[in-house]
Structure formats: structure tokens, C-alpha cells
């Protein structure tokens, strides 16, 4: 089993390329690394962006590794390369900002890529799949009422937006030309994130009608609006108990399909949009001369992926593998967002019952004490274990592997205490994937890096033992 680690280039600039490579390769045994094409430096308070960023509507996270000597800080950033403005001439969105930081620090990113390649590592860029800077409301996904979701957790675009596709054609071409040596590009959220109900119940963007020829989009919008209203204001204790009784692993969603047939039509449309968008990204990379550059999506696991539209069954020919995010700190936060909205619209419901029904729907929260207390359904603090069982994580990986036409590579998040991180890493490694990714380097203390190396070594030894056992097993003495 191989190991990949996502490293923000902030840390490469803070610690130095050699030090980061020594940590991830020598301590953790990584054979692959994903970085972002960005350079940065510390900034005054309120200037630039805050790191670690607000996540899932809250900001309890602190880095395990100091970034320029601090566990959180403001940074200013620019592109790691100078864009070609001619590529963006016909785009609504312009090129990423470059300037003095690019000139002074861009070479460090190139040095890191070169050193990683010399060490025999694969190097990927990780970028947002559909998130140009300054995303306009007119390019955001629309709800059945034709309005973008208010205050989304993930500011991603409609996958059908012509303006967004035009910008990604320019940007990916720019990126491939600037870094022809890169091994691959990992795209985050080539789907419709479902952190809130409003984010989930999209995409009725005007451009979708042209994509979905033959579909009565107006009629579908009316039906999905009715279903959303029913699920938020027409929920009863009986329906909630039915969901809970269905158990986990997506069974409650099948229950909803039977109750609301239009739900399946709408979700199939989202899946078709995501497939078409990924094929578009693949074609852009090829057209830019990157036929040897891998395209790999990072996505929500099942059953979230049923709602987000990630097309596991259609990835062959698009991607050589797919990253499935085991971001366990997010799962109960999603439940909390959905619970709060449903209870606000139907005040007579018991919040704990709503939360437990949603936990069954998404197959999460299995490690929470029962009976469920609504206040426990939240984002964990840095020193708190994540309330997800090993079995639930393995079920998600297994279901993704069943659905996918390419290998599944779990992505474990480094956020959380050492013992809990170790447990979650072992759960992902236990299914023996070809590679496990860890996101991100900033949350990996030296102890966590050593743990990664140890677990990977144990799995490799077990696999070798299995192969040896197969080779020495005596043949049958039966004659035929």
C-alpha cells in the first residue's frame, strides 16, 4: 500500500522543500504528494486569508505543525506562476493574481517538484474543480426556485455554467503549459456539495436546460420543490422512525426514492452533469498537451455521493483512480446543519430524533452515545475523537469500490488527536487499497507522520505475507 500526502505550499515555503520531503518521504513513507500552485507569506491581521480556514461553518482547527512559527495566522497569496493573459481574453473571470510573491517564491515550488521527482515520488496539483475566484451569483447552482443557495458552505459553481467552463479551459491550459512535468491534477468537488439542504437541492441553473434536452425542467423543478418542502416542513415522527429503522448505508435514500419517484430523476441529472464536467476537464488537459497527466477527482463518499452526483460508475476513461474523502469531522456537522433547518421550519419536532434520522440516512455518527443528544451533533474540537465507527468508514469505502469503475483511494483527514487519527488511518488501510491519501500536512505532527509510516509498513508486510502464502501453498494431489 502506498501513501500520498497533501501539502499546502505554505508549509514548503515555511519549512523548506528539503525538510518537507524528508518528513513525508522518510518519516511517513509517502510515494506521492499533492500541492497547490500557490505561493504565500504571513500577512497582517485581516489581510489575505486566514489559515487554517473556517471549515464546515466553524473554526476550531489549529495546525499541528507551526506555519511560520504559529498554529494559525493570516497569509497573503499569489499564483506560483505567471499566467498567460491571452488565454483568458474571452473569459468572464481573469487569471489568478501574480506579482512580487510569484517572482520571489515561485521558484521554490518548482524546486520542490524537481526534488520530489528525483526522490521517485509522484507529484500532483490539487485545485478546486469548479471554483473560480470571485464566483458570480449567475454562475452558482440554482435551487428549484431559480435562486442560488444562501450562505453556502462550499462556494462552487454550476457544473453547466459556460463562463466557468471557459475559465477552466484557460486555467488548466495555463497550468499544464507552466508545469508540463506534473504527474496529475486532483480536482476537489467535481460534484454538488451537500453541507446544507439548500446546497443539496440544486441544479436548476438555466444552462442545465440545454444539457438536459428532453427533460421537462420546469416540471422537475416544481416536483423537487414540493419534495424539499415535504422533507423540511412535512416531516413527521413516523417518517423519521421509518428512516431510522431502515438502517445505514443508503437504505433510507432508497426508501425516499420509493416515496418520491422524481427524486431519482433529479439525482440522475446531477450525476450526468458531473460526468459531463469531468469529461470536459479531461479533454481540456488533453488539448493542452497533457495526455499523460492524470485527472483524479476527490469526492464525498456514499451515500453522500448519491446526493452530490459523483459518477463513480462512469469514471473509466476519465480518471485512473478516485479519491474518496473520509473527512469524518464534517459528517456530523452536515447532520447538524440539516437538523437545524428542519427543526426551524417544523418546530414541533424533537431535534435529537431529526438528527438520528439523518444519521441513519447518511450512515454516520455511529460512535455517538445513545440516546442521541442534539448538542453532541457537531464539529469536533481538535482534541476530540471523531464520532464515526471503523465499520461505517469501511462501508463507505466498500460501497464506493462496488460502484466505481476505477480504483478507490481513501483520503483520511489529519485533523484530530493522535490516537483517533491512528484509528481512522487503520480503518482506511484495512481495506488494502492501492494507496491511502492523508489531508493535510499541516495537521500531521511528527508523531502522526511516524504513525503513517508504521501503518503503511504493516500493511505492506501483510500483503507480502499473503503473496508468499499463496506461492508456497501445496498443490492438490487429486488426480482427474
Buried (B, 14 or more C-beta within 10 A) or exposed (E): BBBBBBBBBBBBBBBBBEEBBEBBBEBBBBBBBBBBBBBBBBBEEEEBEBBBEEBBBBEBBBBBBEBBEEBEBBBBBBBBBBBBEEBBEEBBBBBBEBEEBBEEBBEBBBBBBEBBBEBEBBBBBBBBBBBBEEBBEBBBBBBBEEEBBEEBBBBBBBBBBEBBBBBBBBBBBBBBBBBEEBBBBBBBBBBBBBBBBBBBBBBBBEBBBEBBEEBEBEEBBBBBBBBBEEBBEEBEEEBBBBBBEBEBBBBBBBBBBEEBEBBBBBBEBBBBBBBBBBBBBBBBBBEBEBEEBBBBBBBBBBBBBBBBBBBBEBBEEBBBBBBBBBBBBBBBBBBBBBBBBBBEBBEEBEBBBBBBBBBBBBBBBBBBEEEBEBEBBBBBEBEBBBBBBBEBBBBBBBBBBEBBBBBBBBBBBBBBBEEBBBBBBBBBBBBEBEBBBBBBBBBBBEEBBBBBBBBBEEBBEBEEEEEEEEEEEEEEEEEE
